[in-house]
């Protein structure tokens, strides 16, 4: 399909600006802009002119009539309120009418607990987005899948996306008793440097013990940002993904842990089950993308188990 006009049903069916851009409904301003910038480069006419691709007109039409309006709506906060309200209303209709959701991934997320769905939803959106505009012939179908996923997610979770939520303490608060210091002890006290990465790691361990995978992943990602070369963080993150049966992602992080430290005990324990050979050296980012896209798209877009 290479015509410069778009079928009228596209404008009716693809009314979810988040789905059109290929981002989650919880995306912030930075994520919205970053995705728009990526799509601007991906669908630029020059990419099609150089290769004499007949889809140049379609790419221009999609960007002008779908992506640009979606971005204009989401880059303004008050318009984003309206978009979320519309989607939430559609999600209620979906729930009231008990419609049959024609999406295997949506069916999967409906059976998950809230923490599981939180993690799985974000990863599924990222994988769909990776393939959304690579083939314009599949753009409509993939965008519909994202839209359905957004509705199911809003139906089950995130009642107030833009309202500050009251923090719920997961880890019991420890009772700290005051310690009396003598004069000599006070003068000898030295300041202790705080290792924030280790704090995130310790909290992640507690969340793993509580099987709170969403918060464990968040803590470990924060730890990795601060100390990107610590194998312990990658190994535990691999274990968390393995517990959620995200085998591809587990393999990525266990492999990276062994790359940083071939003697990491936790990584060595799970490497054989993930079929990771000693000495493997694969870029974790490219592997994560390849595994996630292959696994999710083959499993859910076609409705077949991986």
N, C-alpha and C positions, 0 to 999 in steps of 0.2 A: 504494500500500500504506500504510494508515494505522492498522492495528491496533496495540494497545499491546504485544502479545506479539511475540517474534521467532521466525522459523523455526528449528527445532532444528539444521538443517544449518549455520546461521550460526556457532553456538558451536563446531562441529567444524572448520569451514573457516577461520574467522577467529581462530585461536589464536595468531597472531603479534601481541604487544602493540605492537610498533613499527609494524606495518602499520595496526593499528586507530587509532593516534594520527596516523599519516601522517608519521612521522619516519624518518630513516636509522638503521641499527643502530649507527652511531658517535656518535649524539646524546649530549651531555653533560647534566648535571643541569639546567642553565639552559635548554637547548633543550626538554627534556622538560616542564618546568614551563610554559614560554612557550606551547608547543603546547596543553597541557591548558587553560590559561587562555583561549586563543583559542577552543577548541572549547566551553568552558563558556558563553562569550558567544554563540557561533554557534547552539548548540542550546538556548538558554534558552527555556523555555515561553512567555515574554512575546513573543518574536519571532513566534510562531505565533498566539497569542491575539489580538493586535492586528489581524492580517490575516485572522482566522477561517480559518486554514490547517488543513485536515484532517490534516496530517502531524504535528500537535503530539504525539499519542500515540506515534508512531513515533520522533520525535526524543527524547522523554523516555526511551523504552525503550532506544534505542541508547546514550544517554549513561549511563544507570543500569547497564545490564547488559553493556556492552562497553567504553565509554571509561573509566568509573571503575575497573573491575578492571584494565584495562591500565595506567592511571596508577599505581594502587596497587602494581603489580608493578615498574614501572620507576623509581619514585621511591626505592626502597630498593636500595642497591648490591648486596647479596647476592642479592636476588631477580632483579636484572638479570643476574647471572652465570648463574642458572638458565635465564632466558629465552634468553640467547645460546647456552648449551649445548644447549638444545632445538632451536633453529634450526640450529645447526651440525650436529646429528645428522640433522635433516631434509635439510640440504644434502648430506650424505654419501649419504643414501638416494637423493636425486635424481641424484647423480653415478653411483652404483653401478648403478642401474636404467636409466640412460641414458634417462630419460623425455623425451618430446617436450614441450618447453616451449611452451605456447600463449600466448606473449607476444612480440610483435615486438621490443619494447624489450629484453627479456631476451636474445633471440637476438643483438641488436646488441651488447650489452655483452660477450657471450661471445667475440666476435671481436676485442675491443679489447685493447691492451696494458694493463698494470696502471696506469700513470699516466693513460691515457685513460679507463679505466673508473672510476677514482677521481673524476675531475671530472664525468664524464657521469652517474654514479650519483647524486651529490648533487643535481645540477640536475634530473634526472628525478624524484627523490623530491619535491623542492620543487614541481614543476609538477603532479604527481599530487595532492599535498596541497592545492593551491590549489582544485582542483575536487572533492575527495573528498566534502565534506559540503554542497556548494551545492545538489545535487539528491539527496535521500535515495533516490530510485528507482535512482540509479546508485552509491550508496555501496558496496553489496556487491561489484559488479564492479570498481570502482576499487581497493577495499581488497585484493581478490584479486590484482590486478596488482602492487600494492606488495609484497605477500607473496612473490609469485614472484620479483620483482626482488631482494628481500632474500636469498632462498635462492641465487639464481644468483651474487649478489655474494659471499656468504659461501663459496660453493663455489670461487670463483676467487681471492678476496682476503681480507685481514684475518684471518689465522689466530689472532691473539691480540689481540682488541680492547682488553682491559683490562690487558694487560701492557706495561710500558714497553719501547719498541723501541730498539735501539741505533742511534744516529744514523749515517747513511751520508753521508760527505762527497761532494757532487756536484761542487762547484767545487774544483779542485786547490788545495791550500794553498800560499800564496805564501811564498817564502823571504824573511825579513826580516833584513837584515844590520845589525849595530850600527853606529852612526855616532859617531865621536869628536868631541866638542865642546870648543872652547877655553873658557877661563873667561869671556871676553867674550860668546861665543855663548850660553853657558848662562844668563847673566844677562839676555839679550835675548829668550829664548824666551817666547812668549806662548801661553796656552792656546787651543786650537782648539775652537770649538763644533761638536758632532757633529750632522749632519743625518741623522737615522735614516730619514726618508722616502726620501732619496736613496740610502741604503744598500740599502734594500729594492728600489728601482728598479734600481740597478746589478746586484744579484743576479738580479733578474728578467730583465734583458738577457742575462746569462750562461745562465740556464735556457732562454731562448728559443733561443739559439744551439745549445744541446744538445737542443732539441726536448723539453724536460721541461716540458710544459704545466701539469701539476698544481702544481708548485712555483712556476712563473712566476705563475700566478693567485694563489697564496697571498701571494707577495711583493708583488704589485701591490695586492691588497686591503689589506694592511697599510700600504702607502705611502699609499693613498687615505684610510685612516682618519686618518693623521697630517697629510696635506695634501690635503684634499678638493677643492681648487680648482686643482690642477695638471693641465693638459690632457695633458701627456706620459704620465701614468700611465693615463689613460682610453684614450688612443690606442693604447698598447701592449697594454692589456688587450683592446681591440677586435681587434687583430691576432691575439692568442693565440686568441681565440674563432673568428676567421675561419679560422685554420690548422686548427682542430678541426672546421670546417664547421658551427659553431653560428652560422648567418647572423643569426638574430634578435638574439642577444646581441651579436654583433659590431656590428650596426647601432646598438644602444643605446649602446654605449660610444664608438664613433666619433662619433656625433651629440653626445654629451655633451662630448667633447673639443673639437669645433668650437664648441659653445655657450660653453665657457670661453675658447677662443682660436680665432677664425675663421681664423687664419693657421698653425695647427699643421700642420707639413709632413707628418707621418706620417698624420694624419687626412685631410688633403686628398688624399693619394695613394690611399687606399682608398675614399673617399666615393663617387666615381662608380660603382665596381663594386657598391657596396651601395645604389645608387639614392638617395643622400642629397642633397637639394637645398640649396644655400647658404641660410642664414638659417632653417633649420628649428629650431623651438623646442618640444621635447616633453619632458615630465617623464620622466627616465630610469627611475625606479622603476616608474611605471605602464606605460611602454612595455615594460620588461623582463618584467613579469608578463604583459601581453597577448600579446606575441610568443612567450614561452616556452610558455605554456599552449596557445595555438593550435597552435603547431608540434608540440609533443610529443604532445598528446592526439590531434590529427588523424593524426599519423604512426604512433603506436604503439598507441593504444587500438583503432583500427580496422584496424591492420596494413597501412596504406598509406603509401607514401613521400610526404614533404611536397614 
